[in-house]
Every structure is written in C-alpha cells, then in structure tokens.
Amino acid sequence: MGSTNMSYLNPQTVTLIGIPGLEHVQFWIGFPFLGVCLVALLGNIFLLIIIPTERRLHQPMYIFLAVLAGTDLGLCVAIAPKMLAIFWFGSCSMAFDACLTQLFFIHALQGIESGILLAMAFDRYIAICDPLRHTSILTPPFLVRMVLMVAIRATVLVGILPILLKRLQLFQSVVIVHSYCEHMAVVKLAAEDVHINRSYGLFVAFAILGFDMIFVFISYILIFQAVFRLPQKEARLKAFNTCTAHMAVFLEFYILAFFSFFSHRFGHVSPYVHILLSTIYLLVPPALNPIIYGVKTKEIRVRVAQICILKPDTEQ
C-alpha cells in the first residue's frame, strides 16, 4: 500500500473498528447481537421449510414472505460473521475488494427487502380492494416477474456503488468507523472529490427506499378507505387484521432505515449511537419478521410446533 502525505494510494486493505467509543465493551455487545442473529437464522429457516411444504400457504403473500425470509438470511450472513469477529477476536482488517463486496450485498439485499415489502402491500391492496380479481391478477408468472424486477432493480442500482468507489484512488484513511462496510462510511475515507458518489448514493436511497415507502403508504391509504367502507364491523376487523402483520414489518423496517440514512448524512448523533442503530436496523427486522408472521398465521404456528416436537404432519 503506497502512502503519500498521510494519504493512501489504491489501498489493498481497510480496518473496521467496530463501534467507536465502545471498544472496551464490544466483546459483551456481541452476545445480544449473536442472539438476534440466531433467532433470525432459525426463524427464517423455519419459514423457508414451512411455506413450500404447506399447501395452504401457497398464496402470494406467503410466497413473498418466503422471498423475504431468504433475503433476511442473506443479510445475516453478509454482516454477522465479520462483525462478531471484530467484537470477539479483534479481526479488524479486511481486503478492500471484500469490503466492496460486503457493501454491495448488504445494500442490494436491503433494496430487495424494500421491494418485497412493496409487493406485499400491493398483494394486500388487491386482496381487500378487488378480492374477486386477486387470483387472476397475482398469478404465478406475475409473481415471478415481480420478484425478478425487484431483484434486478436492486442489483443494478446498488451495483454501481462499488464501481464508483473502485474508481477512487487516493484515501485520507483506511480506518472505517463502523462494524461493517457501509457506503457512506467508505465514501468518507476518500481524499478526492466524492460529489458523484454522494449524489448517486442519495439517488439510490430515494429510488428504492423512498419510492417503495411512498407507494406502500398510498396502498395503505386506499386499503383503509376500503376497509372503513365495509358495512359490517366484523368484516372491517377481519380485513384490518389481515394487514396488521405487514404494517408492523413495514413500520419497523422503514422507520429504522430512514433514521439510519438521515443521521449518517445530516444528523449530529454520536457515532456509536448511529452505528448501533444502523446495525440494529440490519439485524432486528430479519429476527422480527418470522416472529410477527408466525404469531399471526395459524398454519405457520402449527407447522413450527410439529417440527419442534417432531410430530408427523397431521390434518388440522
């Protein structure tokens, strides 16, 4: 690695310091994060086992939920091993290309998760506002196209981020003040003009998270209008109950996402507060999603109980 005037030319490695200001307790912080990761891994693996094997769950909402579970597993695998290695073993060094690879997968999977939440909101909108056409609109080929579009959008838009970072050659530091490789944390290391990187990062955030959040919000306005027009109270409660799980997942994902996003760019919160919250934003939704949907869905609860107590499948 060449250096000139305390600058680094084409660095081959970077150093992740974890959570600044809390280095002396990082070892202990790793244990609750490990617990969250284990819950996420176990819960999403259960979903990926149960949904394909339970015929009553072969519906658009649960197909999207299976994709969400796979995405959440990917997020845990992308962030947890290196983060825990930093906390427990002081393994802070990371190849620059590996850092860019981690950056790509973390942000791409975030984008896919956001798109799947939008697809689930669209499913609820059709199911409540136009129930007679639900099965004719959300056909298997249509679901496949939606998932592919979500994946391609995230892959293409996020894929440009590491390409733009790779073109940078001069860095003022190789120490990333974070527990994983996040786009803005890497951009701040550069000793060159990073106006393009910052602008494109903002564009990606609003093109994915901003776009999806607006249309999820519109979907639920229309859903609530349709629900409150139902003549019977029981029908209103039943319709509203079908949306509560998705609303909970939607709120915890987007509230944490935008707090992390804006605090990094415009806020003045302490670095350790931002890094803790951004890590929670990545790890807590994958752990909560299977719990929320498991509690709300009888078929999932029954199948989990059957798996855990090793009973053969029985007709409920």
C-alpha positions as CSV (number, residue, x, y, z in Angstrom):
1,M,0.0,0.0,0.0
2,G,1.5,3.3,-1.1
3,S,1.1,6.4,1.0
4,T,1.9,10.0,0.4
5,N,1.5,12.8,2.9
6,M,-0.6,10.6,5.2
7,S,-2.8,9.6,2.2
8,Y,-3.2,6.1,0.9
9,L,-2.9,5.2,-2.8
10,N,-5.1,2.3,-4.0
11,P,-5.3,0.7,-0.6
12,Q,-5.5,-3.1,-0.6
13,T,-6.9,-3.4,2.9
14,V,-9.2,-1.4,5.3
15,T,-9.7,-1.6,9.0
16,L,-13.1,-1.8,10.6
17,I,-13.0,-0.6,14.2
18,G,-16.5,-1.7,15.2
19,I,-18.3,0.7,17.5
20,P,-16.2,3.8,18.3
21,G,-16.3,4.7,21.9
22,L,-17.5,1.3,23.0
23,E,-14.4,-0.8,22.1
24,H,-14.0,-1.8,25.7
25,V,-17.5,-3.4,25.8
26,Q,-17.7,-4.7,22.2
27,F,-16.9,-8.2,23.4
28,W,-20.1,-8.2,25.5
29,I,-22.2,-6.4,22.9
30,G,-21.5,-9.3,20.5
31,F,-23.6,-11.7,22.6
32,P,-27.0,-10.0,22.2
33,F,-26.2,-9.5,18.5
34,L,-25.4,-13.2,18.3
35,G,-28.7,-14.0,19.9
36,V,-30.6,-11.8,17.4
37,C,-28.7,-13.5,14.5
38,L,-29.6,-16.9,15.8
39,V,-33.3,-16.0,16.1
40,A,-33.2,-14.6,12.6
41,L,-31.5,-17.6,11.2
42,L,-33.7,-20.1,12.9
43,G,-36.9,-18.3,12.2
44,N,-36.3,-17.7,8.6
45,I,-35.1,-21.2,8.0
46,F,-38.4,-22.4,9.5
47,L,-40.3,-20.2,7.1
48,L,-38.3,-21.5,4.1
49,I,-39.1,-25.1,5.2
50,I,-42.8,-24.5,6.1
51,I,-44.0,-22.3,3.2
52,P,-43.0,-24.6,0.4
53,T,-44.3,-27.7,2.2
54,E,-47.6,-26.3,3.5
55,R,-50.1,-26.2,0.6
56,R,-52.4,-23.7,2.4
57,L,-49.5,-21.2,2.4
58,H,-49.1,-21.4,-1.4
59,Q,-50.6,-17.9,-1.7
60,P,-49.0,-14.7,-3.0
61,M,-48.5,-13.2,0.5
62,Y,-46.6,-16.2,1.8
63,I,-44.6,-16.6,-1.4
64,F,-43.4,-13.0,-0.9
65,L,-42.8,-13.9,2.7
66,A,-40.5,-16.8,1.6
67,V,-38.5,-14.4,-0.6
68,L,-38.3,-12.0,2.4
69,A,-37.0,-14.8,4.6
70,G,-34.3,-15.7,2.0
71,T,-33.3,-12.0,1.8
72,D,-33.1,-11.8,5.6
73,L,-30.9,-14.9,5.8
74,G,-28.6,-13.3,3.2
75,L,-28.4,-10.1,5.3
76,C,-27.4,-12.0,8.4
77,V,-24.8,-14.0,6.6
78,A,-23.4,-10.8,5.0
79,I,-23.0,-8.8,8.2
80,A,-22.8,-11.1,11.2
81,P,-19.6,-13.2,10.8
82,K,-17.2,-10.2,10.2
83,M,-19.0,-8.1,12.8
84,L,-18.7,-10.8,15.5
85,A,-15.1,-11.5,14.5
86,I,-14.3,-7.8,15.2
87,F,-16.1,-7.8,18.5
88,W,-14.7,-11.1,19.8
89,F,-11.3,-11.7,18.1
90,G,-10.2,-8.2,17.1
91,S,-10.2,-9.3,13.5
92,C,-10.5,-5.7,12.1
93,S,-8.6,-6.0,8.8
94,M,-10.5,-6.6,5.6
95,A,-9.4,-6.7,2.0
96,F,-10.7,-3.6,0.2
97,D,-12.4,-5.7,-2.6
98,A,-14.0,-7.8,0.1
99,C,-15.3,-4.7,1.8
100,L,-16.9,-3.5,-1.5
101,T,-18.4,-7.0,-2.0
102,Q,-19.9,-6.9,1.5
103,L,-21.2,-3.3,0.8
104,F,-22.8,-4.5,-2.4
105,F,-24.6,-7.5,-0.8
106,I,-25.8,-5.5,2.2
107,H,-27.3,-2.6,0.3
108,A,-28.7,-4.9,-2.5
109,L,-30.4,-7.1,0.0
110,Q,-31.8,-4.0,1.7
111,G,-33.2,-2.9,-1.7
112,I,-34.7,-6.3,-2.3
113,E,-36.3,-6.4,1.1
114,S,-37.8,-3.0,0.5
115,G,-39.2,-4.1,-2.9
116,I,-40.7,-7.2,-1.4
117,L,-42.5,-5.2,1.2
118,L,-44.0,-3.1,-1.6
119,A,-45.1,-6.2,-3.4
120,M,-46.7,-7.5,-0.2
121,A,-48.5,-4.2,0.2
122,F,-49.8,-4.5,-3.4
123,D,-51.0,-8.0,-2.6
124,R,-53.0,-6.7,0.4
125,Y,-54.4,-3.9,-1.7
126,I,-55.7,-6.3,-4.3
127,A,-56.9,-8.8,-1.7
128,I,-59.0,-6.1,0.1
129,C,-59.9,-3.6,-2.6
130,D,-60.5,-6.0,-5.5
131,P,-60.8,-9.5,-4.0
132,L,-62.7,-11.1,-6.9
133,R,-59.7,-10.5,-9.2
134,H,-57.0,-11.3,-6.7
135,T,-56.1,-14.8,-8.1
136,S,-56.5,-13.6,-11.7
137,I,-54.1,-10.7,-11.2
138,L,-51.5,-12.3,-8.9
139,T,-50.8,-15.4,-11.0
140,P,-47.6,-17.4,-10.5
141,P,-45.9,-15.9,-13.6
142,F,-46.8,-12.4,-12.4
143,L,-45.3,-13.1,-9.0
144,V,-42.1,-14.4,-10.6
145,R,-41.9,-11.2,-12.8
146,M,-42.4,-9.0,-9.7
147,V,-39.7,-10.8,-7.7
148,L,-37.3,-10.6,-10.7
149,M,-38.0,-6.9,-11.2
150,V,-37.3,-6.2,-7.5
151,A,-34.1,-8.2,-7.6
152,I,-32.9,-6.7,-10.9
153,R,-33.7,-3.1,-9.7
154,A,-31.7,-3.5,-6.5
155,T,-28.8,-5.3,-8.2
156,V,-28.3,-2.8,-11.0
157,L,-28.8,0.4,-8.9
158,V,-26.7,-0.8,-6.0
159,G,-24.1,-2.5,-8.3
160,I,-22.9,0.9,-9.4
161,L,-22.0,2.0,-5.9
162,P,-18.8,-0.2,-5.6
163,I,-17.9,0.6,-9.2
164,L,-17.9,4.3,-8.4
165,L,-15.9,3.6,-5.2
166,K,-13.4,1.4,-7.1
167,R,-12.5,4.3,-9.4
168,L,-11.3,6.3,-6.4
169,Q,-7.5,6.0,-5.8
170,L,-6.5,8.4,-3.0
171,F,-7.8,7.9,0.5
172,Q,-7.1,10.0,3.6
173,S,-7.6,7.0,5.8
174,V,-8.2,3.3,5.7
175,V,-9.9,3.1,9.0
176,I,-13.7,2.6,8.6
177,V,-15.6,3.9,11.7
178,H,-18.2,1.1,11.5
179,S,-18.8,-2.5,12.2
180,Y,-19.4,-3.4,8.6
181,C,-18.7,-1.8,5.2
182,E,-21.4,0.8,4.6
183,H,-21.4,3.0,1.6
184,M,-21.1,6.5,3.2
185,A,-18.6,5.2,5.8
186,V,-16.3,4.2,2.9
187,V,-17.0,7.4,0.9
188,K,-15.9,9.5,3.8
189,L,-12.4,7.9,3.6
190,A,-11.7,9.3,0.2
191,A,-9.2,12.2,-0.3
192,E,-10.7,13.0,-3.7
193,D,-13.9,14.7,-4.9
194,V,-16.7,12.3,-4.0
195,H,-19.6,14.5,-5.2
196,I,-20.7,11.8,-7.6
197,N,-20.6,9.1,-5.0
198,R,-22.6,11.1,-2.5
199,S,-25.2,12.2,-5.1
200,Y,-25.6,8.7,-6.6
201,G,-25.9,7.2,-3.1
202,L,-28.8,9.7,-2.3
203,F,-30.4,8.8,-5.7
204,V,-30.3,5.1,-4.9
205,A,-31.7,5.6,-1.5
206,F,-34.7,7.6,-2.7
207,A,-35.1,5.5,-5.9
208,I,-35.5,2.4,-3.8
209,L,-36.5,3.1,-0.2
210,G,-38.2,6.5,-0.9
211,F,-40.1,5.1,-3.9
212,D,-41.2,2.0,-2.1
213,M,-42.2,3.8,1.1
214,I,-44.4,6.3,-0.8
215,F,-46.3,3.6,-2.7
216,V,-46.7,1.4,0.4
217,F,-48.1,4.4,2.1
218,I,-50.5,5.1,-0.8
219,S,-51.5,1.4,-0.8
220,Y,-52.5,1.5,2.9
221,I,-54.4,4.7,2.5
222,L,-56.5,3.0,-0.2
223,I,-56.8,-0.1,1.9
224,F,-58.1,1.8,4.9
225,Q,-60.6,3.7,2.8
226,A,-61.9,0.4,1.5
227,V,-62.0,-1.2,5.0
228,F,-63.9,1.7,6.6
229,R,-66.5,1.5,3.8
230,L,-67.3,-2.1,4.7
231,P,-70.8,-2.2,6.2
232,Q,-70.2,-4.7,9.0
233,K,-67.9,-4.2,11.9
234,E,-66.8,-7.9,11.9
235,A,-65.8,-7.6,8.2
236,R,-63.8,-4.4,9.0
237,L,-62.0,-6.1,11.8
238,K,-61.2,-9.2,9.8
239,A,-59.9,-7.1,6.9
240,F,-57.8,-4.9,9.2
241,N,-56.4,-8.0,10.9
242,T,-55.0,-9.3,7.6
243,C,-52.9,-6.2,7.3
244,T,-51.5,-5.9,10.9
245,A,-48.5,-8.2,10.4
246,H,-47.4,-6.4,7.3
247,M,-47.9,-3.0,8.8
248,A,-45.7,-3.9,11.8
249,V,-43.0,-5.2,9.5
250,F,-43.3,-2.1,7.2
251,L,-43.1,0.4,10.1
252,E,-40.1,-1.2,11.8
253,F,-38.2,-1.5,8.5
254,Y,-38.7,2.0,7.2
255,I,-38.5,3.9,10.4
256,L,-35.1,2.3,11.3
257,A,-34.0,2.7,7.7
258,F,-34.6,6.4,7.3
259,F,-33.3,7.2,10.8
260,S,-30.1,5.4,9.9
261,F,-29.9,7.1,6.5
262,F,-30.5,10.7,7.6
263,S,-28.5,10.5,10.8
264,H,-25.4,9.4,8.7
265,R,-25.7,12.2,6.2
266,F,-27.4,15.1,8.0
267,G,-27.6,14.3,11.7
268,H,-25.3,15.1,14.6
269,V,-25.8,12.0,16.7
270,S,-22.8,10.3,18.4
271,P,-21.0,7.8,16.1
272,Y,-21.6,4.9,18.5
273,V,-25.4,5.7,18.6
274,H,-25.6,5.8,14.8
275,I,-23.6,2.5,14.3
276,L,-25.6,0.7,17.0
277,L,-28.9,1.8,15.4
278,S,-27.7,1.0,11.8
279,T,-26.7,-2.5,13.0
280,I,-30.0,-3.0,14.8
281,Y,-31.7,-1.8,11.6
282,L,-30.0,-4.6,9.6
283,L,-30.3,-7.4,12.2
284,V,-33.5,-6.8,14.1
285,P,-36.1,-6.9,11.2
286,P,-34.8,-10.4,10.0
287,A,-35.4,-11.6,13.6
288,L,-38.8,-9.9,14.0
289,N,-40.3,-10.8,10.6
290,P,-40.7,-14.6,11.2
291,I,-41.9,-13.9,14.7
292,I,-44.6,-11.4,13.6
293,Y,-45.8,-13.6,10.7
294,G,-45.6,-16.7,12.8
295,V,-47.7,-15.3,15.6
296,K,-50.3,-14.0,13.1
297,T,-50.5,-17.2,10.9
298,K,-52.1,-20.4,12.4
299,E,-50.6,-22.7,9.7
300,I,-47.1,-21.4,10.5
301,R,-47.6,-21.8,14.2
302,V,-48.9,-25.4,13.8
303,R,-46.0,-26.5,11.5
304,V,-43.4,-25.0,13.8
305,A,-44.9,-26.9,16.7
306,Q,-44.9,-30.1,14.7
307,I,-41.2,-29.6,13.7
308,C,-40.1,-28.7,17.2
309,I,-41.8,-31.7,18.9
310,L,-41.0,-34.0,15.9
311,K,-44.6,-35.0,15.3
312,P,-45.7,-36.3,11.9
313,D,-47.8,-33.9,9.9
314,T,-51.5,-34.2,10.9
315,E,-54.5,-32.6,9.4
316,Q,-55.6,-29.7,11.5
